[in-house]
Amino acid sequence: DCSEWLFTSKKTDKAHPITMHVNFDKFSEGILVGDELVIDGGMATFQVTEKIGSDLRCKCTDPGLLLPRAKLSFWRDGKLVERNFGLPTLSTK
């Protein structure tokens, strides 16, 4: 649906339409703009459009159901880069 999402490990009060909190501070280390973020093996898919410190701004490329404690995996050029970072909560602001 091309919506913009922010994935962060920080507690934030900043206004962003859709924010997902990740429970691992260094979840974005080694991740590059253009990488694909896959939730729970394909329940939803995002493309990393911007890296802001340890936060990732992403575009939803395949919407789906996102549940608490979902697992993240990152893909680059069809190959797995990193996986299994849990998402303990979802919040929208």
PDB file of N, CA, C and O in Angstrom:
ATOM      1  N   ASP A   1       0.814  -1.204   0.000  1.00  0.00           N
ATOM      2  CA  ASP A   1       0.000   0.000   0.000  1.00  0.00           C
ATOM      3  C   ASP A   1       0.847   1.253   0.000  1.00  0.00           C
ATOM      4  O   ASP A   1       0.298   2.354   0.013  1.00  0.00           O
ATOM      5  N   CYS A   2       2.172   1.130  -0.014  1.00  0.00           N
ATOM      6  CA  CYS A   2       3.129   2.247  -0.110  1.00  0.00           C
ATOM      7  C   CYS A   2       3.108   3.191   1.089  1.00  0.00           C
ATOM      8  O   CYS A   2       3.626   4.303   0.987  1.00  0.00           O
ATOM      9  N   SER A   3       2.531   2.791   2.215  1.00  0.00           N
ATOM     10  CA  SER A   3       2.553   3.657   3.393  1.00  0.00           C
ATOM     11  C   SER A   3       3.958   3.686   3.987  1.00  0.00           C
ATOM     12  O   SER A   3       4.741   2.751   3.814  1.00  0.00           O
ATOM     13  N   GLU A   4       4.260   4.778   4.689  1.00  0.00           N
ATOM     14  CA  GLU A   4       5.585   4.964   5.285  1.00  0.00           C
ATOM     15  C   GLU A   4       5.544   4.573   6.758  1.00  0.00           C
ATOM     16  O   GLU A   4       4.650   4.989   7.496  1.00  0.00           O
ATOM     17  N   TRP A   5       6.518   3.772   7.179  1.00  0.00           N
ATOM     18  CA  TRP A   5       6.605   3.269   8.549  1.00  0.00           C
ATOM     19  C   TRP A   5       7.960   3.637   9.135  1.00  0.00           C
ATOM     20  O   TRP A   5       8.944   3.763   8.406  1.00  0.00           O
ATOM     21  N   LEU A   6       8.011   3.810  10.455  1.00  0.00           N
ATOM     22  CA  LEU A   6       9.259   4.042  11.168  1.00  0.00           C
ATOM     23  C   LEU A   6       9.489   2.866  12.112  1.00  0.00           C
ATOM     24  O   LEU A   6       8.645   2.575  12.960  1.00  0.00           O
ATOM     25  N   PHE A   7      10.629   2.190  11.967  1.00  0.00           N
ATOM     26  CA  PHE A   7      11.027   1.102  12.860  1.00  0.00           C
ATOM     27  C   PHE A   7      12.094   1.658  13.791  1.00  0.00           C
ATOM     28  O   PHE A   7      13.117   2.162  13.327  1.00  0.00           O
ATOM     29  N   THR A   8      11.870   1.573  15.103  1.00  0.00           N
ATOM     30  CA  THR A   8      12.779   2.173  16.068  1.00  0.00           C
ATOM     31  C   THR A   8      12.869   1.325  17.333  1.00  0.00           C
ATOM     32  O   THR A   8      11.934   0.599  17.670  1.00  0.00           O
ATOM     33  N   SER A   9      13.987   1.421  18.022  1.00  0.00           N
ATOM     34  CA  SER A   9      14.137   0.761  19.320  1.00  0.00           C
ATOM     35  C   SER A   9      13.981   1.767  20.455  1.00  0.00           C
ATOM     36  O   SER A   9      14.069   1.409  21.630  1.00  0.00           O
ATOM     37  N   LYS A  10      13.748   3.030  20.094  1.00  0.00           N
ATOM     38  CA  LYS A  10      13.633   4.088  21.100  1.00  0.00           C
ATOM     39  C   LYS A  10      12.171   4.396  21.406  1.00  0.00           C
ATOM     40  O   LYS A  10      11.305   4.293  20.537  1.00  0.00           O
ATOM     41  N   LYS A  11      11.916   4.771  22.637  1.00  0.00           N
ATOM     42  CA  LYS A  11      10.595   5.288  22.999  1.00  0.00           C
ATOM     43  C   LYS A  11      10.535   6.700  22.431  1.00  0.00           C
ATOM     44  O   LYS A  11      11.463   7.487  22.614  1.00  0.00           O
ATOM     45  N   THR A  12       9.459   7.014  21.753  1.00  0.00           N
ATOM     46  CA  THR A  12       9.380   8.332  21.132  1.00  0.00           C
ATOM     47  C   THR A  12       7.977   8.902  21.235  1.00  0.00           C
ATOM     48  O   THR A  12       6.986   8.175  21.169  1.00  0.00           O
ATOM     49  N   ASP A  13       7.913  10.204  21.397  1.00  0.00           N
ATOM     50  CA  ASP A  13       6.641  10.912  21.391  1.00  0.00           C
ATOM     51  C   ASP A  13       6.479  11.706  20.104  1.00  0.00           C
ATOM     52  O   ASP A  13       5.469  12.378  19.894  1.00  0.00           O
ATOM     53  N   LYS A  14       7.495  11.617  19.244  1.00  0.00           N
ATOM     54  CA  LYS A  14       7.441  12.365  17.992  1.00  0.00           C
ATOM     55  C   LYS A  14       6.297  11.847  17.131  1.00  0.00           C
ATOM     56  O   LYS A  14       6.005  10.652  17.095  1.00  0.00           O
ATOM     57  N   ALA A  15       5.678  12.763  16.457  1.00  0.00           N
ATOM     58  CA  ALA A  15       4.557  12.390  15.597  1.00  0.00           C
ATOM     59  C   ALA A  15       5.069  11.733  14.320  1.00  0.00           C
ATOM     60  O   ALA A  15       5.745  12.369  13.511  1.00  0.00           O
ATOM     61  N   HIS A  16       4.750  10.495  14.154  1.00  0.00           N
ATOM     62  CA  HIS A  16       5.003   9.771  12.914  1.00  0.00           C
ATOM     63  C   HIS A  16       3.780   8.905  12.702  1.00  0.00           C
ATOM     64  O   HIS A  16       3.327   8.241  13.635  1.00  0.00           O
ATOM     65  N   PRO A  17       3.240   8.896  11.506  1.00  0.00           N
ATOM     66  CA  PRO A  17       1.975   8.191  11.270  1.00  0.00           C
ATOM     67  C   PRO A  17       1.956   6.746  11.777  1.00  0.00           C
ATOM     68  O   PRO A  17       0.997   6.343  12.434  1.00  0.00           O
ATOM     69  N   ILE A  18       2.981   5.975  11.488  1.00  0.00           N
ATOM     70  CA  ILE A  18       3.014   4.577  11.916  1.00  0.00           C
ATOM     71  C   ILE A  18       4.406   4.270  12.458  1.00  0.00           C
ATOM     72  O   ILE A  18       5.401   4.399  11.745  1.00  0.00           O
ATOM     73  N   THR A  19       4.469   3.864  13.721  1.00  0.00           N
ATOM     74  CA  THR A  19       5.740   3.550  14.365  1.00  0.00           C
ATOM     75  C   THR A  19       5.703   2.131  14.909  1.00  0.00           C
ATOM     76  O   THR A  19       4.731   1.726  15.547  1.00  0.00           O
ATOM     77  N   MET A  20       6.770   1.375  14.651  1.00  0.00           N
ATOM     78  CA  MET A  20       6.909   0.039  15.217  1.00  0.00           C
ATOM     79  C   MET A  20       8.126   0.043  16.127  1.00  0.00           C
ATOM     80  O   MET A  20       9.202   0.489  15.729  1.00  0.00           O
ATOM     81  N   HIS A  21       7.961  -0.448  17.336  1.00  0.00           N
ATOM     82  CA  HIS A  21       9.053  -0.511  18.299  1.00  0.00           C
ATOM     83  C   HIS A  21       9.684  -1.897  18.270  1.00  0.00           C
ATOM     84  O   HIS A  21       8.996  -2.912  18.383  1.00  0.00           O
ATOM     85  N   VAL A  22      11.003  -1.920  18.118  1.00  0.00           N
ATOM     86  CA  VAL A  22      11.775  -3.160  18.061  1.00  0.00           C
ATOM     87  C   VAL A  22      12.525  -3.303  19.376  1.00  0.00           C
ATOM     88  O   VAL A  22      13.046  -2.317  19.897  1.00  0.00           O
ATOM     89  N   ASN A  23      12.591  -4.524  19.927  1.00  0.00           N
ATOM     90  CA  ASN A  23      13.170  -4.700  21.259  1.00  0.00           C
ATOM     91  C   ASN A  23      14.663  -4.996  21.263  1.00  0.00           C
ATOM     92  O   ASN A  23      15.162  -5.612  22.205  1.00  0.00           O
ATOM     93  N   PHE A  24      15.384  -4.574  20.235  1.00  0.00           N
ATOM     94  CA  PHE A  24      16.829  -4.796  20.160  1.00  0.00           C
ATOM     95  C   PHE A  24      17.476  -3.517  19.661  1.00  0.00           C
ATOM     96  O   PHE A  24      17.228  -3.099  18.530  1.00  0.00           O
ATOM     97  N   ASP A  25      18.316  -2.880  20.504  1.00  0.00           N
ATOM     98  CA  ASP A  25      18.879  -1.565  20.189  1.00  0.00           C
ATOM     99  C   ASP A  25      19.657  -1.511  18.878  1.00  0.00           C
ATOM    100  O   ASP A  25      19.608  -0.503  18.174  1.00  0.00           O
ATOM    101  N   LYS A  26      20.365  -2.569  18.547  1.00  0.00           N
ATOM    102  CA  LYS A  26      21.233  -2.539  17.367  1.00  0.00           C
ATOM    103  C   LYS A  26      20.621  -3.290  16.192  1.00  0.00           C
ATOM    104  O   LYS A  26      21.344  -3.842  15.362  1.00  0.00           O
ATOM    105  N   PHE A  27      19.284  -3.313  16.119  1.00  0.00           N
ATOM    106  CA  PHE A  27      18.618  -4.090  15.080  1.00  0.00           C
ATOM    107  C   PHE A  27      18.948  -3.627  13.664  1.00  0.00           C
ATOM    108  O   PHE A  27      18.847  -4.413  12.723  1.00  0.00           O
ATOM    109  N   SER A  28      19.339  -2.369  13.498  1.00  0.00           N
ATOM    110  CA  SER A  28      19.563  -1.852  12.148  1.00  0.00           C
ATOM    111  C   SER A  28      21.034  -1.840  11.730  1.00  0.00           C
ATOM    112  O   SER A  28      21.354  -1.385  10.632  1.00  0.00           O
ATOM    113  N   GLU A  29      21.937  -2.334  12.589  1.00  0.00           N
ATOM    114  CA  GLU A  29      23.357  -2.367  12.221  1.00  0.00           C
ATOM    115  C   GLU A  29      23.560  -3.251  10.998  1.00  0.00           C
ATOM    116  O   GLU A  29      23.069  -4.379  10.946  1.00  0.00           O
ATOM    117  N   GLY A  30      24.276  -2.739  10.031  1.00  0.00           N
ATOM    118  CA  GLY A  30      24.567  -3.500   8.817  1.00  0.00           C
ATOM    119  C   GLY A  30      23.453  -3.477   7.793  1.00  0.00           C
ATOM    120  O   GLY A  30      23.590  -4.063   6.720  1.00  0.00           O
ATOM    121  N   ILE A  31      22.351  -2.811   8.103  1.00  0.00           N
ATOM    122  CA  ILE A  31      21.231  -2.725   7.168  1.00  0.00           C
ATOM    123  C   ILE A  31      21.417  -1.483   6.304  1.00  0.00           C
ATOM    124  O   ILE A  31      21.799  -0.424   6.801  1.00  0.00           O
ATOM    125  N   LEU A  32      21.145  -1.620   5.009  1.00  0.00           N
ATOM    126  CA  LEU A  32      21.346  -0.537   4.053  1.00  0.00           C
ATOM    127  C   LEU A  32      20.026  -0.088   3.443  1.00  0.00           C
ATOM    128  O   LEU A  32      19.057  -0.846   3.397  1.00  0.00           O
ATOM    129  N   VAL A  33      20.004   1.157   2.978  1.00  0.00           N
ATOM    130  CA  VAL A  33      18.861   1.637   2.208  1.00  0.00           C
ATOM    131  C   VAL A  33      18.710   0.723   0.998  1.00  0.00           C
ATOM    132  O   VAL A  33      19.687   0.419   0.314  1.00  0.00           O
ATOM    133  N   GLY A  34      17.493   0.291   0.741  1.00  0.00           N
ATOM    134  CA  GLY A  34      17.221  -0.627  -0.363  1.00  0.00           C
ATOM    135  C   GLY A  34      17.026  -2.061   0.086  1.00  0.00           C
ATOM    136  O   GLY A  34      16.470  -2.871  -0.655  1.00  0.00           O
ATOM    137  N   ASP A  35      17.483  -2.391   1.310  1.00  0.00           N
ATOM    138  CA  ASP A  35      17.261  -3.741   1.837  1.00  0.00           C
ATOM    139  C   ASP A  35      15.766  -3.968   2.037  1.00  0.00           C
ATOM    140  O   ASP A  35      14.994  -3.022   2.190  1.00  0.00           O
ATOM    141  N   GLU A  36      15.381  -5.223   2.033  1.00  0.00           N
ATOM    142  CA  GLU A  36      13.988  -5.596   2.244  1.00  0.00           C
ATOM    143  C   GLU A  36      13.821  -6.114   3.668  1.00  0.00           C
ATOM    144  O   GLU A  36      14.606  -6.942   4.131  1.00  0.00           O
ATOM    145  N   LEU A  37      12.800  -5.624   4.356  1.00  0.00           N
ATOM    146  CA  LEU A  37      12.482  -6.056   5.707  1.00  0.00           C
ATOM    147  C   LEU A  37      11.237  -6.932   5.608  1.00  0.00           C
ATOM    148  O   LEU A  37      10.197  -6.482   5.127  1.00  0.00           O
ATOM    149  N   VAL A  38      11.338  -8.179   6.062  1.00  0.00           N
ATOM    150  CA  VAL A  38      10.233  -9.135   5.976  1.00  0.00           C
ATOM    151  C   VAL A  38       9.776  -9.474   7.391  1.00  0.00           C
ATOM    152  O   VAL A  38      10.594  -9.807   8.250  1.00  0.00           O
ATOM    153  N   ILE A  39       8.474  -9.389   7.630  1.00  0.00           N
ATOM    154  CA  ILE A  39       7.892  -9.683   8.935  1.00  0.00           C
ATOM    155  C   ILE A  39       7.332 -11.102   8.933  1.00  0.00           C
ATOM    156  O   ILE A  39       6.573 -11.477   8.040  1.00  0.00           O
ATOM    157  N   ASP A  40       7.708 -11.880   9.931  1.00  0.00           N
ATOM    158  CA  ASP A  40       7.194 -13.247  10.121  1.00  0.00           C
ATOM    159  C   ASP A  40       7.178 -14.072   8.839  1.00  0.00           C
ATOM    160  O   ASP A  40       6.165 -14.682   8.497  1.00  0.00           O
ATOM    161  N   GLY A  41       8.297 -14.087   8.141  1.00  0.00           N
ATOM    162  CA  GLY A  41       8.436 -14.940   6.968  1.00  0.00           C
ATOM    163  C   GLY A  41       7.589 -14.546   5.779  1.00  0.00           C
ATOM    164  O   GLY A  41       7.425 -15.339   4.853  1.00  0.00           O
ATOM    165  N   GLY A  42       7.043 -13.334   5.781  1.00  0.00           N
ATOM    166  CA  GLY A  42       6.295 -12.861   4.624  1.00  0.00           C
ATOM    167  C   GLY A  42       4.892 -12.365   4.925  1.00  0.00           C
ATOM    168  O   GLY A  42       4.122 -12.089   4.005  1.00  0.00           O
ATOM    169  N   MET A  43       4.551 -12.248   6.210  1.00  0.00           N
ATOM    170  CA  MET A  43       3.227 -11.715   6.553  1.00  0.00           C
ATOM    171  C   MET A  43       3.083 -10.270   6.066  1.00  0.00           C
ATOM    172  O   MET A  43       1.981  -9.831   5.738  1.00  0.00           O
ATOM    173  N   ALA A  44       4.189  -9.541   6.019  1.00  0.00           N
ATOM    174  CA  ALA A  44       4.234  -8.179   5.478  1.00  0.00           C
ATOM    175  C   ALA A  44       5.670  -7.909   5.052  1.00  0.00           C
ATOM    176  O   ALA A  44       6.611  -8.481   5.604  1.00  0.00           O
ATOM    177  N   THR A  45       5.829  -7.031   4.063  1.00  0.00           N
ATOM    178  CA  THR A  45       7.156  -6.736   3.525  1.00  0.00           C
ATOM    179  C   THR A  45       7.323  -5.227   3.370  1.00  0.00           C
ATOM    180  O   THR A  45       6.391  -4.517   2.991  1.00  0.00           O
ATOM    181  N   PHE A  46       8.537  -4.754   3.673  1.00  0.00           N
ATOM    182  CA  PHE A  46       8.864  -3.336   3.594  1.00  0.00           C
ATOM    183  C   PHE A  46      10.198  -3.166   2.890  1.00  0.00           C
ATOM    184  O   PHE A  46      11.033  -4.070   2.890  1.00  0.00           O
ATOM    185  N   GLN A  47      10.392  -1.991   2.286  1.00  0.00           N
ATOM    186  CA  GLN A  47      11.686  -1.641   1.709  1.00  0.00           C
ATOM    187  C   GLN A  47      12.260  -0.485   2.513  1.00  0.00           C
ATOM    188  O   GLN A  47      11.574   0.508   2.759  1.00  0.00           O
ATOM    189  N   VAL A  48      13.528  -0.614   2.925  1.00  0.00           N
ATOM    190  CA  VAL A  48      14.191   0.442   3.691  1.00  0.00           C
ATOM    191  C   VAL A  48      14.458   1.616   2.750  1.00  0.00           C
ATOM    192  O   VAL A  48      15.166   1.471   1.753  1.00  0.00           O
ATOM    193  N   THR A  49      13.887   2.780   3.072  1.00  0.00           N
ATOM    194  CA  THR A  49      14.052   3.964   2.229  1.00  0.00           C
ATOM    195  C   THR A  49      15.016   4.982   2.827  1.00  0.00           C
ATOM    196  O   THR A  49      15.572   5.814   2.112  1.00  0.00           O
ATOM    197  N   GLU A  50      15.212   4.911   4.163  1.00  0.00           N
ATOM    198  CA  GLU A  50      16.115   5.861   4.821  1.00  0.00           C
ATOM    199  C   GLU A  50      16.568   5.272   6.149  1.00  0.00           C
ATOM    200  O   GLU A  50      15.794   4.623   6.852  1.00  0.00           O
ATOM    201  N   LYS A  51      17.827   5.508   6.479  1.00  0.00           N
ATOM    202  CA  LYS A  51      18.374   5.099   7.770  1.00  0.00           C
ATOM    203  C   LYS A  51      18.712   6.368   8.535  1.00  0.00           C
ATOM    204  O   LYS A  51      19.513   7.182   8.075  1.00  0.00           O
ATOM    205  N   ILE A  52      18.095   6.538   9.712  1.00  0.00           N
ATOM    206  CA  ILE A  52      18.270   7.730  10.525  1.00  0.00           C
ATOM    207  C   ILE A  52      18.838   7.279  11.864  1.00  0.00           C
ATOM    208  O   ILE A  52      18.086   6.889  12.757  1.00  0.00           O
ATOM    209  N   GLY A  53      20.163   7.329  12.011  1.00  0.00           N
ATOM    210  CA  GLY A  53      20.788   6.776  13.213  1.00  0.00           C
ATOM    211  C   GLY A  53      20.523   5.286  13.255  1.00  0.00           C
ATOM    212  O   GLY A  53      20.894   4.558  12.334  1.00  0.00           O
ATOM    213  N   SER A  54      19.879   4.827  14.324  1.00  0.00           N
ATOM    214  CA  SER A  54      19.536   3.407  14.415  1.00  0.00           C
ATOM    215  C   SER A  54      18.105   3.130  13.964  1.00  0.00           C
ATOM    216  O   SER A  54      17.662   1.981  13.989  1.00  0.00           O
ATOM    217  N   ASP A  55      17.381   4.163  13.555  1.00  0.00           N
ATOM    218  CA  ASP A  55      16.006   3.996  13.080  1.00  0.00           C
ATOM    219  C   ASP A  55      15.982   3.712  11.585  1.00  0.00           C
ATOM    220  O   ASP A  55      16.880   4.107  10.843  1.00  0.00           O
ATOM    221  N   LEU A  56      14.931   3.017  11.164  1.00  0.00           N
ATOM    222  CA  LEU A  56      14.738   2.752   9.740  1.00  0.00           C
ATOM    223  C   LEU A  56      13.396   3.301   9.298  1.00  0.00           C
ATOM    224  O   LEU A  56      12.365   3.005   9.903  1.00  0.00           O
ATOM    225  N   ARG A  57      13.410   4.092   8.254  1.00  0.00           N
ATOM    226  CA  ARG A  57      12.172   4.527   7.619  1.00  0.00           C
ATOM    227  C   ARG A  57      11.958   3.590   6.439  1.00  0.00           C
ATOM    228  O   ARG A  57      12.856   3.389   5.621  1.00  0.00           O
ATOM    229  N   CYS A  58      10.764   3.023   6.358  1.00  0.00           N
ATOM    230  CA  CYS A  58      10.491   1.998   5.352  1.00  0.00           C
ATOM    231  C   CYS A  58       9.180   2.269   4.635  1.00  0.00           C
ATOM    232  O   CYS A  58       8.285   2.929   5.164  1.00  0.00           O
ATOM    233  N   LYS A  59       9.084   1.745   3.415  1.00  0.00           N
ATOM    234  CA  LYS A  59       7.862   1.812   2.626  1.00  0.00           C
ATOM    235  C   LYS A  59       7.263   0.411   2.593  1.00  0.00           C
ATOM    236  O   LYS A  59       7.960  -0.558   2.295  1.00  0.00           O
ATOM    237  N   CYS A  60       5.976   0.305   2.898  1.00  0.00           N
ATOM    238  CA  CYS A  60       5.299  -0.986   2.862  1.00  0.00           C
ATOM    239  C   CYS A  60       5.108  -1.394   1.400  1.00  0.00           C
ATOM    240  O   CYS A  60       4.489  -0.666   0.624  1.00  0.00           O
ATOM    241  N   THR A  61       5.641  -2.559   1.031  1.00  0.00           N
ATOM    242  CA  THR A  61       5.522  -3.040  -0.347  1.00  0.00           C
ATOM    243  C   THR A  61       4.545  -4.203  -0.466  1.00  0.00           C
ATOM    244  O   THR A  61       4.067  -4.500  -1.561  1.00  0.00           O
ATOM    245  N   ASP A  62       4.243  -4.863   0.652  1.00  0.00           N
ATOM    246  CA  ASP A  62       3.278  -5.965   0.663  1.00  0.00           C
ATOM    247  C   ASP A  62       2.615  -5.982   2.038  1.00  0.00           C
ATOM    248  O   ASP A  62       3.148  -6.587   2.967  1.00  0.00           O
ATOM    249  N   PRO A  63       1.450  -5.322   2.186  1.00  0.00           N
ATOM    250  CA  PRO A  63       0.814  -5.214   3.492  1.00  0.00           C
ATOM    251  C   PRO A  63       0.293  -6.561   3.985  1.00  0.00           C
ATOM    252  O   PRO A  63       0.018  -7.468   3.200  1.00  0.00           O
ATOM    253  N   GLY A  64       0.167  -6.663   5.293  1.00  0.00           N
ATOM    254  CA  GLY A  64      -0.360  -7.881   5.891  1.00  0.00           C
ATOM    255  C   GLY A  64      -0.612  -7.682   7.366  1.00  0.00           C
ATOM    256  O   GLY A  64      -0.545  -6.565   7.878  1.00  0.00           O
ATOM    257  N   LEU A  65      -0.901  -8.771   8.041  1.00  0.00           N
ATOM    258  CA  LEU A  65      -1.199  -8.756   9.462  1.00  0.00           C
ATOM    259  C   LEU A  65       0.094  -8.722  10.273  1.00  0.00           C
ATOM    260  O   LEU A  65       0.969  -9.571  10.103  1.00  0.00           O
ATOM    261  N   LEU A  66       0.202  -7.728  11.159  1.00  0.00           N
ATOM    262  CA  LEU A  66       1.371  -7.607  12.032  1.00  0.00           C
ATOM    263  C   LEU A  66       0.934  -7.875  13.462  1.00  0.00           C
ATOM    264  O   LEU A  66       0.052  -7.202  13.995  1.00  0.00           O
ATOM    265  N   LEU A  67       1.561  -8.858  14.069  1.00  0.00           N
ATOM    266  CA  LEU A  67       1.213  -9.255  15.425  1.00  0.00           C
ATOM    267  C   LEU A  67       2.342  -8.915  16.389  1.00  0.00           C
ATOM    268  O   LEU A  67       3.496  -8.830  15.972  1.00  0.00           O
ATOM    269  N   PRO A  68       2.031  -8.717  17.687  1.00  0.00           N
ATOM    270  CA  PRO A  68       3.094  -8.524  18.675  1.00  0.00           C
ATOM    271  C   PRO A  68       4.045  -9.717  18.667  1.00  0.00           C
ATOM    272  O   PRO A  68       3.638 -10.851  18.415  1.00  0.00           O
ATOM    273  N   ARG A  69       5.295  -9.446  18.941  1.00  0.00           N
ATOM    274  CA  ARG A  69       6.362 -10.455  18.978  1.00  0.00           C
ATOM    275  C   ARG A  69       6.644 -11.071  17.614  1.00  0.00           C
ATOM    276  O   ARG A  69       7.115 -12.205  17.522  1.00  0.00           O
ATOM    277  N   ALA A  70       6.359 -10.335  16.579  1.00  0.00           N
ATOM    278  CA  ALA A  70       6.678 -10.784  15.220  1.00  0.00           C
ATOM    279  C   ALA A  70       8.189 -10.814  15.042  1.00  0.00           C
ATOM    280  O   ALA A  70       8.911 -10.108  15.745  1.00  0.00           O
ATOM    281  N   LYS A  71       8.659 -11.607  14.129  1.00  0.00           N
ATOM    282  CA  LYS A  71      10.094 -11.724  13.849  1.00  0.00           C
ATOM    283  C   LYS A  71      10.431 -10.965  12.569  1.00  0.00           C
ATOM    284  O   LYS A  71       9.690 -11.003  11.587  1.00  0.00           O
ATOM    285  N   LEU A  72      11.570 -10.275  12.609  1.00  0.00           N
ATOM    286  CA  LEU A  72      12.058  -9.521  11.454  1.00  0.00           C
ATOM    287  C   LEU A  72      13.165 -10.293  10.761  1.00  0.00           C
ATOM    288  O   LEU A  72      13.963 -10.972  11.407  1.00  0.00           O
ATOM    289  N   SER A  73      13.207 -10.183   9.447  1.00  0.00           N
ATOM    290  CA  SER A  73      14.390 -10.639   8.713  1.00  0.00           C
ATOM    291  C   SER A  73      14.688  -9.591   7.652  1.00  0.00           C
ATOM    292  O   SER A  73      13.779  -8.959   7.114  1.00  0.00           O
ATOM    293  N   PHE A  74      15.968  -9.415   7.358  1.00  0.00           N
ATOM    294  CA  PHE A  74      16.404  -8.444   6.365  1.00  0.00           C
ATOM    295  C   PHE A  74      17.041  -9.182   5.202  1.00  0.00           C
ATOM    296  O   PHE A  74      17.841 -10.098   5.394  1.00  0.00           O
ATOM    297  N   TRP A  75      16.678  -8.774   3.994  1.00  0.00           N
ATOM    298  CA  TRP A  75      17.173  -9.411   2.775  1.00  0.00           C
ATOM    299  C   TRP A  75      17.826  -8.371   1.875  1.00  0.00           C
ATOM    300  O   TRP A  75      17.372  -7.230   1.795  1.00  0.00           O
ATOM    301  N   ARG A  76      18.894  -8.776   1.201  1.00  0.00           N
ATOM    302  CA  ARG A  76      19.594  -7.914   0.245  1.00  0.00           C
ATOM    303  C   ARG A  76      19.934  -8.754  -0.973  1.00  0.00           C
ATOM    304  O   ARG A  76      20.574  -9.799  -0.855  1.00  0.00           O
ATOM    305  N   ASP A  77      19.508  -8.301  -2.135  1.00  0.00           N
ATOM    306  CA  ASP A  77      19.787  -9.006  -3.393  1.00  0.00           C
ATOM    307  C   ASP A  77      19.371 -10.472  -3.320  1.00  0.00           C
ATOM    308  O   ASP A  77      20.073 -11.347  -3.825  1.00  0.00           O
ATOM    309  N   GLY A  78      18.226 -10.736  -2.689  1.00  0.00           N
ATOM    310  CA  GLY A  78      17.708 -12.095  -2.610  1.00  0.00           C
ATOM    311  C   GLY A  78      18.375 -12.981  -1.581  1.00  0.00           C
ATOM    312  O   GLY A  78      18.082 -14.175  -1.516  1.00  0.00           O
ATOM    313  N   LYS A  79      19.273 -12.421  -0.767  1.00  0.00           N
ATOM    314  CA  LYS A  79      19.979 -13.212   0.250  1.00  0.00           C
ATOM    315  C   LYS A  79      19.679 -12.666   1.643  1.00  0.00           C
ATOM    316  O   LYS A  79      19.571 -11.456   1.841  1.00  0.00           O
ATOM    317  N   LEU A  80      19.547 -13.574   2.599  1.00  0.00           N
ATOM    318  CA  LEU A  80      19.276 -13.197   3.977  1.00  0.00           C
ATOM    319  C   LEU A  80      20.468 -12.450   4.570  1.00  0.00           C
ATOM    320  O   LEU A  80      21.604 -12.919   4.497  1.00  0.00           O
ATOM    321  N   VAL A  81      20.199 -11.275   5.162  1.00  0.00           N
ATOM    322  CA  VAL A  81      21.243 -10.467   5.794  1.00  0.00           C
ATOM    323  C   VAL A  81      21.223 -10.685   7.305  1.00  0.00           C
ATOM    324  O   VAL A  81      22.264 -10.950   7.906  1.00  0.00           O
ATOM    325  N   GLU A  82      20.069 -10.578   7.909  1.00  0.00           N
ATOM    326  CA  GLU A  82      19.930 -10.679   9.366  1.00  0.00           C
ATOM    327  C   GLU A  82      18.503 -11.105   9.665  1.00  0.00           C
ATOM    328  O   GLU A  82      17.597 -10.871   8.864  1.00  0.00           O
ATOM    329  N   ARG A  83      18.298 -11.747  10.851  1.00  0.00           N
ATOM    330  CA  ARG A  83      16.942 -12.193  11.162  1.00  0.00           C
ATOM    331  C   ARG A  83      16.676 -12.296  12.655  1.00  0.00           C
ATOM    332  O   ARG A  83      17.571 -12.175  13.492  1.00  0.00           O
ATOM    333  N   ASN A  84      15.407 -12.524  12.945  1.00  0.00           N
ATOM    334  CA  ASN A  84      14.908 -12.845  14.287  1.00  0.00           C
ATOM    335  C   ASN A  84      15.025 -11.736  15.319  1.00  0.00           C
ATOM    336  O   ASN A  84      15.373 -12.002  16.469  1.00  0.00           O
ATOM    337  N   PHE A  85      14.745 -10.517  14.938  1.00  0.00           N
ATOM    338  CA  PHE A  85      14.602  -9.454  15.917  1.00  0.00           C
ATOM    339  C   PHE A  85      13.119  -9.333  16.211  1.00  0.00           C
ATOM    340  O   PHE A  85      12.318  -9.139  15.297  1.00  0.00           O
ATOM    341  N   GLY A  86      12.748  -9.448  17.475  1.00  0.00           N
ATOM    342  CA  GLY A  86      11.335  -9.431  17.836  1.00  0.00           C
ATOM    343  C   GLY A  86      10.756  -8.033  17.871  1.00  0.00           C
ATOM    344  O   GLY A  86      11.454  -7.059  18.150  1.00  0.00           O
ATOM    345  N   LEU A  87       9.490  -7.953  17.589  1.00  0.00           N
ATOM    346  CA  LEU A  87       8.738  -6.711  17.700  1.00  0.00           C
ATOM    347  C   LEU A  87       7.766  -6.888  18.859  1.00  0.00           C
ATOM    348  O   LEU A  87       6.718  -7.508  18.680  1.00  0.00           O
ATOM    349  N   PRO A  88       8.080  -6.362  20.044  1.00  0.00           N
ATOM    350  CA  PRO A  88       7.223  -6.625  21.185  1.00  0.00           C
ATOM    351  C   PRO A  88       5.894  -5.893  21.139  1.00  0.00           C
ATOM    352  O   PRO A  88       4.894  -6.404  21.643  1.00  0.00           O
ATOM    353  N   THR A  89       5.862  -4.713  20.546  1.00  0.00           N
ATOM    354  CA  THR A  89       4.617  -3.954  20.508  1.00  0.00           C
ATOM    355  C   THR A  89       4.506  -3.228  19.190  1.00  0.00           C
ATOM    356  O   THR A  89       5.502  -2.949  18.524  1.00  0.00           O
ATOM    357  N   LEU A  90       3.287  -2.932  18.830  1.00  0.00           N
ATOM    358  CA  LEU A  90       3.014  -2.102  17.661  1.00  0.00           C
ATOM    359  C   LEU A  90       2.285  -0.877  18.168  1.00  0.00           C
ATOM    360  O   LEU A  90       1.421  -0.989  19.038  1.00  0.00           O
ATOM    361  N   SER A  91       2.611   0.273  17.647  1.00  0.00           N
ATOM    362  CA  SER A  91       1.884   1.463  18.056  1.00  0.00           C
ATOM    363  C   SER A  91       1.701   2.376  16.869  1.00  0.00           C
ATOM    364  O   SER A  91       2.578   2.494  16.013  1.00  0.00           O
ATOM    365  N   THR A  92       0.564   3.014  16.828  1.00  0.00           N
ATOM    366  CA  THR A  92       0.325   4.008  15.793  1.00  0.00           C
ATOM    367  C   THR A  92       0.059   5.328  16.481  1.00  0.00           C
ATOM    368  O   THR A  92      -0.570   5.381  17.537  1.00  0.00           O
ATOM    369  N   LYS A  93       0.543   6.390  15.871  1.00  0.00           N
ATOM    370  CA  LYS A  93       0.340   7.718  16.444  1.00  0.00           C
ATOM    371  C   LYS A  93      -0.186   8.630  15.373  1.00  0.00           C
ATOM    372  O   LYS A  93      -0.432   9.808  15.631  1.00  0.00           O
TER     373      LYS A  93
END
